[in-house]
Amino acid sequence: RWTAMPEQAPPSVPSKVPSDVPPNLPLAVIGAGPAGLAAVAVARRHGIEAALLDEQSGPGGQIYRGIGNADPDSMAVLGDEYVQGRELLPVVNDPGRHDLYGAMVWQITADGAIYYSREGKAAALRAEHIILAAGAIERPMPIPGWTLPGVMTAGAGQTLLKSGGLVPQGPLVLAGSGPLLWLLAAQYGRAGVNIAALVETTPRVNYHQAAFKLPGLLREGELLRQGQALRRELKRLGMPHFKNARGLHAIGDGYLRALRFTANGRLQELACDLLLLHMGVTPNVQFTRALDLPHDWDEVQRCWLPRSETGGKTAIAGIRLAGDGAGIVGARAAALQGRLAALVVAQELGCEAAAGEIAATGEELRRRLAARPFVDRLFAPGEEFLDPHDDTIICRCEEITAARIRDLAGQGCRDANQLKAFGRPGMGPCQGRMCGLSVAEVLARAHAMPVAEAGYFRLRWPIKPVPMDELSDFSEPEIEAGDDS
């Protein structure tokens, strides 16, 4: 049901494991998205040796995935915003820059040790400073039938487009809320995909509430122009467009057959072979949770934000945050955060020239962030997706429904970890990435208490499964211990 676009460049191939990466470095950056790439660029410009680790096979992160080998046809489909990612790519082979692509980081310690797996082998290094640019993950959008084959997330669809040039065949429905939904619809339209409909679930009340934040959007300017351009493009495509949709239900017997919903007071049923769901993105807090850093609950976007200060400083000396992993800001602002964090690190390492750039970068970042309150309020998740029907599966790994969570709440479970111990949500392979927020929302509503009281799953290392043969063959290199070890 997927086919490749013509003349698509082949996927990049991971390079061999570098043999010259020293076990001790001044700086390590985890995540090769906009924030991580910008941070490493600043570090090398100031003569700081740095390692860059990312699980993908090349630079770009999620937003600029595959940018290093995208051909002109792909870039025409993906658009100008995607093409801008090429500005972050390294221009020359810098001997002081150690790019470790295909590296799955599975543990970080407070004293700067980084453990990762690459090409079937476990390895480690230590850095005096770590910039954690873990990026975002898609918010779960639990609806009845969302586990049917043929139902995916919009982010997964875009990943296939960027990494392999794959586009869906047959009728496609895009449903949910958020800028990515508009962008993917436009990209698929440029690629000639048959889009049966765009079904938006953004509640009407969100538009009224976002209007109070409009001055910030007007001051920033660029985001408004991008949104207007996407709207015009979607109108030209002429696809059916339903707004304020409610009661979404994926219909099928063993495989997706249709999407059923209500819009404008009328029941609709759209035949489709593929349904792509999207309800925005949230910070990837797996690392920050496992590091036991403080987090705050965002009442508007209904997600956890790791606590950080100017320049990404955290409660752990030597570890800084940048990009969407610290709070959703978008690609341009994420790059500025990465740049700012690296400048502060450079200043701490004695690079006097970095001091003059910090103020200017901070000012540009503040301007870029002016529009975020409007975007966050406009695309705040709808209530029905935060409090789904009883028969809706919440934890996909363990197939636990909303009814089961409410039943456990009735038996006395009052926080996410107690619920995890009694009912197993969050104990599957994804370790709560797909269900953590939804579990807390359902539990909190069952007790009529704030979600912050329900909390989040307690995470332990490794944050992703590591094969036993890698651990058994692992011999830790001679890395210098931190001051607090």
Salt bridges, closest charged atoms under 4 A:
GLU49 OE2 - HIS98 NE2 2.80
GLU55 OE1 - LYS464 NZ 2.75
GLU87 OE1 - ARG332 NH1 3.57
ASP94 OD2 - ARG44 NE 3.00
ASP99 OD1 - ARG97 NE 2.99
ASP111 OD1 - ARG126 NH1 3.06
GLU128 OE2 - HIS129 NE2 3.73
GLU138 OE2 - HIS278 ND1 2.66
GLU200 OE2 - ARG231 NH1 3.28
GLU200 OE2 - HIS241 NE2 2.71
GLU220 OE2 - ARG368 NH1 3.75
GLU222 OE1 - ARG368 NH1 2.70
GLU233 OE2 - ARG190 NE 2.67
GLU269 OE2 - ARG257 NH1 3.25
GLU269 OE1 - ARG260 NH2 2.96
ASP273 OD2 - ARG1 NH1 3.41
ASP296 OD1 - ARG307 NH2 2.73
GLU299 OE1 - ARG302 NH1 2.60
GLU348 OE1 - HIS129 ND1 3.82
GLU348 OE2 - ARG320 NH2 2.60
GLU357 OE2 - ARG45 NH1 3.03
GLU357 OE2 - HIS46 NE2 3.01
GLU363 OE1 - ARG366 NH2 2.98
GLU364 OE1 - ARG339 NH1 3.90
ASP376 OD1 - ARG372 NH2 3.18
GLU383 OE2 - ARG445 NE 2.82
GLU384 OE2 - ARG246 NE 3.98
ASP387 OD1 - ARG406 NH2 2.77
ASP390 OD1 - ARG406 NH1 2.56
GLU398 OE1 - ARG424 NE 3.17
ASP407 OD2 - ARG404 NH1 3.05
GLU441 OE2 - ARG302 NE 3.06
GLU441 OE1 - ARG445 NH1 2.37
